């Protein structure tokens, strides 16, 4: 099949691209004509340490394919680091079109044993890191009337996972971040989406068990590439990607019940089954859709 989703003239920044998912994203963007900033701190899974060697190795792979790329070893976890990552794209290629917020670390611990350091480190990289890298690019996107942002969420945030209160909170935070930026970027042709990948990487290979061998990271990259392409009109959505399976996550709202001024704790108890009944749920596109549902119920 001929590849028709090309990226000639486009510049992509991929964070955490020294291995795993990020490496696959960076290589595929390059194969399709994009110039790429390969960012990776080069630290351990818990975020400690650092070396630009991993990023440089991926740049060498891209250059061997005939592509153009530069390595960047700045941390996404600081405002200065985020600015430096975007500036490296400007210095090398004079523009930025695509941001893939992929960098991540793990500091898993059951909640009652979790320390502030374990919380802060994960929030800083996953959630604040997406803010810090996207912020300096956002003004450029608005000015040029074009931009694509793909954030990396997780089913650990969307559905919860034991021992990952810090990670899950950060990953669900990225869903809210994605939704807000999608709304703010709409009139500037900036599309913002998120993925919730399941893939065998350095961070997950010890957690996936027998499924690991079917969950190659390259099977996640196609949805990232499509979401980043200029032809994709989707924005504000979250997609599961695992072993070649792509599906959409969404937030549903039940019809619930309406008691008005007669509502009490006892009526909530009595209505509990109806409140939780998923029949005829809606998928709100934003707060206005929920308000519309409320007005319809109140005026019924």
C-alpha positions as CSV (number, residue, x, y, z in Angstrom):
1,X,0.0,0.0,0.0
2,X,1.3,3.4,-0.9
3,X,1.9,5.8,2.0
4,X,-0.1,8.9,1.3
5,X,0.1,10.6,4.7
6,X,3.3,12.6,4.2
7,X,4.9,15.2,6.3
8,X,7.2,17.1,3.9
9,X,8.0,20.5,5.2
10,X,6.7,19.7,8.7
11,X,8.8,19.7,11.9
12,X,7.9,17.3,14.7
13,X,9.1,17.3,18.3
14,X,8.9,14.0,20.0
15,X,9.8,13.8,23.7
16,X,11.1,10.7,25.3
17,X,12.2,9.6,21.9
18,X,15.4,7.8,22.8
19,X,13.6,4.4,22.9
20,X,10.3,2.6,23.1
21,X,7.3,4.5,21.8
22,X,9.0,7.8,21.2
23,X,11.7,6.2,19.1
24,X,9.1,4.5,16.9
25,X,7.2,7.8,16.5
26,X,10.3,9.7,15.6
27,X,11.5,7.2,13.0
28,X,8.1,7.0,11.3
29,X,7.7,10.8,11.1
30,X,11.2,10.9,9.5
31,X,10.3,8.1,7.1
32,X,7.3,10.2,6.0
33,X,9.4,13.4,5.4
34,X,9.2,15.3,8.7
35,X,12.2,16.8,10.2
36,X,12.4,15.7,13.8
37,X,13.7,16.9,17.2
38,X,14.5,13.8,19.1
39,X,14.3,14.7,22.8
40,X,15.3,12.3,25.5
41,X,16.8,13.0,28.9
42,X,18.5,9.6,28.8
43,X,17.7,8.8,32.4
44,X,16.6,5.6,34.1
45,X,13.0,4.5,34.3
46,X,12.6,6.4,37.5
47,X,13.9,9.6,35.9
48,X,17.3,9.6,37.6
49,X,20.5,10.3,35.7
50,X,20.8,11.6,32.1
51,X,22.6,11.3,28.9
52,X,22.0,12.5,25.3
53,X,23.4,9.3,23.9
54,X,20.0,7.6,23.4
55,X,18.6,10.6,21.5
56,X,21.8,10.8,19.4
57,X,21.4,7.1,18.5
58,X,17.9,7.7,17.2
59,X,19.1,10.7,15.2
60,X,21.8,8.5,13.6
61,X,19.1,6.0,12.6
62,X,17.0,8.8,11.1
63,X,20.0,10.1,9.2
64,X,20.8,6.6,7.9
65,X,17.2,6.6,6.5
66,X,18.0,9.8,4.7
67,X,16.1,12.0,7.1
68,X,16.9,15.1,9.1
69,X,16.9,15.2,12.9
70,X,18.6,16.8,15.8
71,X,19.1,15.4,19.3
72,X,18.0,17.3,22.4
73,X,18.7,16.2,26.0
74,X,16.8,18.8,28.0
75,X,14.3,17.8,30.7
76,X,10.6,18.3,30.0
77,X,10.1,18.7,33.8
78,X,11.1,22.4,33.9
79,X,9.8,25.5,32.2
80,X,13.4,26.2,31.0
81,X,13.7,22.7,29.6
82,X,10.5,22.9,27.7
83,X,11.5,26.2,26.1
84,X,14.9,24.8,25.2
85,X,13.3,21.8,23.5
86,X,11.2,24.0,21.3
87,X,14.0,26.4,20.7
88,X,16.1,23.6,19.4
89,X,13.5,23.0,16.7
90,X,13.5,26.7,15.8
91,X,17.3,26.8,15.7
92,X,17.6,23.7,13.5
93,X,14.5,23.9,11.3
94,X,13.0,27.4,11.8
95,X,9.5,26.1,12.7
96,X,7.5,23.6,14.7
97,X,4.3,21.9,13.5
98,X,3.8,18.8,15.7
99,X,4.4,18.1,19.4
100,X,4.2,14.5,20.7
101,X,4.3,14.6,24.5
102,X,5.6,11.1,25.2
103,X,8.3,11.5,27.9
104,X,7.6,9.6,31.0
105,X,8.9,7.9,34.2
106,X,7.6,5.5,36.8
107,X,7.7,5.8,40.6
108,X,5.1,3.2,41.5
109,X,4.2,2.8,45.1
110,X,1.0,2.0,47.0
111,X,-0.7,5.2,48.1
112,X,-0.1,4.9,51.8
113,X,3.6,4.5,51.2
114,X,4.0,7.2,48.6
115,X,6.3,10.1,49.3
116,X,6.0,13.7,48.1
117,X,9.2,13.1,46.0
118,X,7.5,10.2,44.2
119,X,4.4,12.2,43.5
120,X,6.2,15.4,42.4
121,X,8.6,13.6,40.1
122,X,5.9,11.9,38.1
123,X,3.6,14.9,37.9
124,X,6.5,17.0,36.8
125,X,7.4,14.8,33.9
126,X,4.1,13.6,32.7
127,X,1.7,16.4,33.3
128,X,3.8,19.5,33.8
129,X,6.1,18.3,31.1
130,X,3.3,18.4,28.6
131,X,2.5,22.0,29.7
132,X,6.2,23.1,29.5
133,X,6.9,21.7,26.0
134,X,3.5,22.7,24.5
135,X,3.4,26.2,25.9
136,X,6.3,27.8,23.9
137,X,5.1,26.1,20.8
138,X,1.5,27.2,21.3
139,X,2.2,30.9,20.4
140,X,3.9,29.7,17.2
141,X,0.9,27.5,16.4
142,X,-1.5,30.3,16.8
143,X,0.6,32.7,14.7
144,X,1.0,30.2,11.8
145,X,-2.6,29.0,12.0
146,X,-1.6,25.4,12.3
147,X,-0.5,22.9,14.9
148,X,-0.9,19.3,16.1
149,X,-0.4,18.1,19.6
150,X,-0.6,14.4,20.7
151,X,-0.5,13.8,24.5
152,X,0.3,10.4,26.0
153,X,-2.3,9.4,28.6
154,X,-2.8,5.8,29.9
155,X,-5.5,3.4,31.0
156,X,-3.9,3.7,34.4
157,X,-5.5,7.2,34.5
158,X,-8.6,6.4,32.6
159,X,-9.5,3.3,34.6
160,X,-7.2,3.3,37.5
161,X,-4.3,0.9,38.3
162,X,-3.1,-0.4,41.7
163,X,0.1,1.3,43.0
164,X,-0.1,4.2,40.5
165,X,-1.9,7.0,42.2
166,X,0.8,9.5,41.0
167,X,1.0,8.2,37.5
168,X,-2.8,7.7,37.1
169,X,-3.5,11.2,38.4
170,X,-1.0,12.7,35.9
171,X,-2.3,10.7,33.0
172,X,-5.9,11.6,33.7
173,X,-4.8,15.2,34.1
174,X,-3.5,15.0,30.5
175,X,-7.0,14.2,29.3
176,X,-8.3,17.4,30.8
177,X,-5.3,19.2,29.3
178,X,-6.1,17.7,25.9
179,X,-9.8,18.7,26.1
180,X,-9.1,22.3,27.1
181,X,-6.4,22.8,24.4
182,X,-8.7,21.3,21.8
183,X,-11.3,24.0,22.6
184,X,-8.8,26.8,22.8
185,X,-7.0,25.8,19.6
186,X,-10.0,25.2,17.4
187,X,-10.2,28.5,15.6
188,X,-6.5,28.4,14.9
189,X,-6.5,25.0,13.2
190,X,-4.7,23.5,16.1
191,X,-5.8,19.9,16.8
192,X,-5.1,18.3,20.1
193,X,-5.7,14.6,20.9
194,X,-4.4,12.0,23.3
195,X,-3.5,8.3,23.1
196,X,-3.6,5.7,25.9
197,X,-1.1,3.1,24.6
198,X,-0.4,-0.4,25.8
199,X,3.0,-1.4,24.5
200,X,6.1,-3.3,25.6
201,X,8.7,-0.7,26.5
202,X,11.5,-0.3,29.1
203,X,8.8,1.1,31.5
204,X,6.3,-1.7,31.0
205,X,8.0,-4.9,30.0
206,X,8.0,-6.3,33.5
207,X,4.3,-5.5,34.0
208,X,2.7,-7.0,30.9
209,X,3.4,-10.7,31.4
210,X,2.7,-13.1,28.4
211,X,0.9,-10.3,26.4
212,X,4.2,-8.4,26.1
213,X,5.4,-10.0,22.9
214,X,2.2,-9.0,21.0
215,X,2.4,-5.4,22.2
216,X,5.1,-4.0,20.0
217,X,5.5,-0.2,20.3
218,X,5.5,0.2,16.5
219,X,1.8,-0.9,16.5
220,X,1.0,2.3,18.5
221,X,2.7,4.8,16.1
222,X,0.2,4.7,13.2
223,X,-2.6,6.4,15.2
224,X,-0.1,9.0,16.4
225,X,1.0,9.7,12.8
226,X,-2.6,10.0,11.6
227,X,-3.6,12.3,14.5
228,X,-0.5,14.5,13.6
229,X,-1.4,14.7,9.9
230,X,-2.8,17.9,8.4
231,X,-5.8,15.9,7.0
232,X,-7.0,14.8,10.4
233,X,-9.9,17.0,11.7
234,X,-10.4,15.1,15.0
235,X,-9.7,17.1,18.1
236,X,-10.2,16.6,21.8
237,X,-10.3,12.8,21.7
238,X,-8.5,9.9,23.4
239,X,-7.6,6.7,21.6
240,X,-6.5,3.4,23.0
241,X,-3.7,1.8,21.0
242,X,-2.6,-1.8,21.8
243,X,-1.1,-4.5,19.5
244,X,-2.6,-3.1,16.3
245,X,-6.1,-2.4,17.9
246,X,-7.3,1.2,18.0
247,X,-10.4,2.3,19.9
248,X,-11.8,5.5,21.3
249,X,-12.2,6.2,25.0
250,X,-14.9,8.6,25.9
251,X,-16.6,10.2,28.9
252,X,-20.3,9.3,29.2
253,X,-23.0,11.0,31.2
254,X,-26.1,9.1,32.3
255,X,-29.5,10.6,32.1
256,X,-29.8,10.4,35.8
257,X,-32.8,11.8,37.7
258,X,-34.2,15.2,38.4
259,X,-35.8,16.1,41.7
260,X,-35.3,19.9,41.7
261,X,-36.0,21.6,45.1
262,X,-37.3,18.2,46.4
263,X,-33.8,16.6,46.4
264,X,-32.6,15.1,49.6
265,X,-30.0,12.5,50.6
266,X,-32.9,10.0,50.8
267,X,-34.1,10.7,47.3
268,X,-30.5,10.3,46.0
269,X,-30.5,6.9,47.8
270,X,-33.9,5.9,46.3
271,X,-32.8,7.0,42.8
272,X,-29.4,5.4,43.0
273,X,-30.1,2.7,40.4
274,X,-31.6,5.2,38.0
275,X,-28.7,7.7,38.5
276,X,-26.3,4.9,37.6
277,X,-28.3,3.5,34.7
278,X,-26.3,3.7,31.5
279,X,-29.3,3.5,29.2
280,X,-29.4,6.5,26.8
281,X,-26.1,8.0,28.1
282,X,-24.7,11.0,26.2
283,X,-21.1,11.8,25.4
284,X,-20.7,15.5,26.1
285,X,-18.4,17.4,23.8
286,X,-17.9,20.1,26.5
287,X,-19.7,21.8,29.4
288,X,-22.3,23.3,27.1
289,X,-23.6,19.9,26.2
290,X,-24.1,19.0,29.9
291,X,-25.9,22.3,30.4
292,X,-28.1,21.6,27.5
293,X,-29.0,18.2,28.9
294,X,-29.8,19.9,32.3
295,X,-32.1,22.5,30.7
296,X,-33.9,19.8,28.8
297,X,-34.6,17.8,32.0
298,X,-35.5,20.9,34.0
299,X,-38.0,22.1,31.4
300,X,-39.5,18.7,30.8
